[in-house]
Amino acid sequence: MENQVNENMNIYFNIPQVHGLELCREEGKDRKIQEINNGHNMNLAITKCNGESQGKLALVINHYTETLNQEISHLLGYPTNQSFDYGALAPLMQFHINNLGDPFIGSSYGVNSAKFEVSVLDWFAKLWEIKKEEYWGYITSGGTEGNFHGLLIGRENFPDGIIYTSQDSHYSIFKIAKMYRMQCIKVSTLITGEIDCANLKTLLLAHKDKPAIINLNIGTTMKGAVDNIDMVIQTLEESGFTRDRFYIHCDGALLGIMLPLIKQAPVITFEKPIGSITISGHKFLGCPTPCGVLLTRLEHTNTFSKDIEVIGSRDATISGSRSGHAPIFIWYALQKRGLIGLENEVQKCLMNARYLKDKLCDVGISTMLNEFSNTVVFEKPLDCEFIRKWNLAYQGNIAHVVVMQHVTIEMLDSFVDEFTQKRAIWYGLRKPICLANEIGAQNCACMLHK
Ligand SMILES: Cc1ncc(COP(=O)(O)O)c(C=O)c1O
């Protein structure tokens, strides 16, 4: 894929053709509607005067719960952890808890969970090695909002800065660049999916006059690849970018919390010259609603935060009203498991990911698994029904399974068995395509490379 620069500072999106996507969407829509309507009316009739009886509402919810449980038993392609029990927090459903403003200041709206929020942020400050008095952060609505915030700080520091991000970055990065009207340059990737520092260097040298705002992936969406922080910093220095001329934001949606819990993994730390990190709270931690964590250096927030009288706080967040439940979910997830519990969960995910990779290899399917990653990449199945059943995410010729905590060995066995049987039908006498360009010749099981 080409780097996306042009003279007018516009960003061009090079969206890959996704064959059969429309078909899958349409079929999926019909199926979901049929399931939901299966005798249980979920329509909201505006004209209805009386409230529905508790019994009828309970029927709808019970049916929906069954549908969700069925879906989770086949949920393999998305990095959400479905293995949790937040039942103990049910009493909090009676409150609208809202964390307006700066969590370290609180606000004039008293029904807030700012104390939980700060306690969670302190935990992450220790994890990513930054002193209490040197950091600032907040609980976001998800990894995307964290990226919005991180890149905003980058831009406020360097109004004429250029965003550099690998072509494998999450789509939110390109959207944010467009919304902020910033020049964004796509950097090519290695086969693993990590940023290609040789290409980064060429691009940096071609734009030496402008500061660099780097978005680093701590786990890319499709391949779970981790950009090499040290090598990127070295590349910046070698290209003549001193520390006062670059800003690094780390998009750690899934692996930003998992890597620090693995002993041999690359270290994610504010002791390196990075400016911000974000993760999603509903991914590894398994919060029941989308949420996330954003941490940055205190000095950065001062540049654009503002005191707001009406909320009795300082405005430094992207959104105004923020979920007060989310910090409590994250706090509970951390407290309940403790560090050892979390480390064990990471190990289990990595082990099961290796199990899946080996199993797919054994049946002759092209497969790749990056070190320290729980994302198993393989050839895209040819059948929409199969992709939908297992909730697989795909791009071009590849698909993936993200082995999260709820994914059992039994689920993986049954997935591989069905994949193998269906594959024999899909291909018949035809040979599966070569995936050397996508996952490397050593991982490709086509006739030429196996
Ligand atoms: C690398 C990466 N960044 C950001 C996001 C966005 O996170 P969220 O869905 O929490 O907004 C994702 C989501 O999968 C991701 O994989």
PDBQT file of the ligand as one rigid body, heavy atoms in Angstrom, charges set to zero:
ROOT
HETATM    1  C1  LIG A 501      -5.486  -1.093  17.813  1.00  0.00    +0.000 C 
HETATM    2  C2  LIG A 501      -6.842  -0.581  18.177  1.00  0.00    +0.000 A 
HETATM    3  N1  LIG A 501      -6.977   0.693  18.516  1.00  0.00    +0.000 NA
HETATM    4  C3  LIG A 501      -8.163   1.219  18.859  1.00  0.00    +0.000 A 
HETATM    5  C4  LIG A 501      -9.294   0.435  18.881  1.00  0.00    +0.000 A 
HETATM    6  C5  LIG A 501     -10.609   1.060  19.225  1.00  0.00    +0.000 C 
HETATM    7  O1  LIG A 501     -11.008   0.717  20.491  1.00  0.00    +0.000 OA
HETATM    8  P1  LIG A 501     -12.513   0.946  20.975  1.00  0.00    +0.000 P 
HETATM    9  O2  LIG A 501     -13.328  -0.039  20.219  1.00  0.00    +0.000 OA
HETATM   10  O3  LIG A 501     -12.422   0.679  22.436  1.00  0.00    +0.000 OA
HETATM   11  O4  LIG A 501     -12.879   2.343  20.664  1.00  0.00    +0.000 OA
HETATM   12  C6  LIG A 501      -9.210  -0.916  18.538  1.00  0.00    +0.000 A 
HETATM   13  C7  LIG A 501     -10.397  -1.769  18.566  1.00  0.00    +0.000 C 
HETATM   14  O5  LIG A 501     -10.390  -2.918  18.281  1.00  0.00    +0.000 OA
HETATM   15  C8  LIG A 501      -7.952  -1.441  18.176  1.00  0.00    +0.000 A 
HETATM   16  O6  LIG A 501      -7.796  -2.710  17.818  1.00  0.00    +0.000 OA
ENDROOT
TORSDOF 0
